[in-house]
Amino acid sequence: QVQLVESGGGAAPPGGSLRLSCVSTGRQINMNIMGWYRQAPGKTREMVATIRSDGEIKYADFVKARFTISKDSAHGTMFLQMNNLNHDDTAVYYCNLRNLWAASENFWGQGTQVTVSS
């Protein structure tokens, strides 16, 4: 099994920044796609950014160059640097890891709350 633990959430003012981290432990899955997703109250979960094991990165349109996803594979850690935050970014942010060769192997962290408020 894979365990994912997020950290780094909290409160920030509009225009502020936060950096989320996700540590992956347990079984190592080499061919994977990791990503950040978020879910705001009353809304469905949506993709924020993903990074594949081959380095390919994708962002949701609403990110608009404000967020940067990265990872430190040697330490099993993924990051999301969020800049120029706005109220619409308020949500619970979840870390995800999926096996590219086995769709059933799809793991989620417990989530970390991000609140953008003045």
C-alpha positions, -999 to +999 in steps of 0.1 A: +000+000+000+009+037-004+003+063+022+002+100+013+004+127+039-002+164+030+010+194+050+014+231+045-022+242+043-035+271+064-047+306+060-034+333+036-046+367+025-055+374-011-023+378-030-005+356-005+014+324-009+014+289+005+035+258-002+019+224+001+039+192+006+029+156+001+050+127+014+046+093+000+055+062+020+050+025+017+052+006-016+071+024-044+053+026-077+078+037-104+054+044-133+030+069-117+013+101-120+010+123-089-012+153-085-029+179-065-067+181-065-090+203-045-126+204-034-144+235-023-176+233-002-205+223-023-183+216-054-169+185-069-132+176-066-111+191-094-076+186-107-052+214-099-019+200-113-003+167-121+032+154-126+041+121-142+071+100-134+085+109-168+083+146-158+053+157-179+033+184-160-002+196-165-021+224-149-057+234-147-066+265-166-075+284-134-039+280-122-028+306-148+009+303-139+002+311-103+010+276-090+040+254-096+041+216-090+073+198-084+087+167-067+117+153-050+116+117-061+146+107-039+125+116-008+091+107-021+078+142-018+057+164-040+051+201-037+027+227-048+039+263-046+008+286-047+013+323-053-011+351-058-039+333-040-075+344-043-107+336-026-116+310-052-086+290-041-102+282-008-106+244-006-094+212+008-063+202-012-057+165-017-026+146-028-031+118-053-009+090-066-020+067-094-003+037-110+000+043-147-001+005-153-029-003-129-058+021-127-072+004-096-041+015-077-053+050-069-043+066-036-054+097-018-041+117+011-064+130+039-064+165+026-052+199+039-073+230+042-064+261+024-083+293+033-078+326+015-093+354+035-087+390+042 
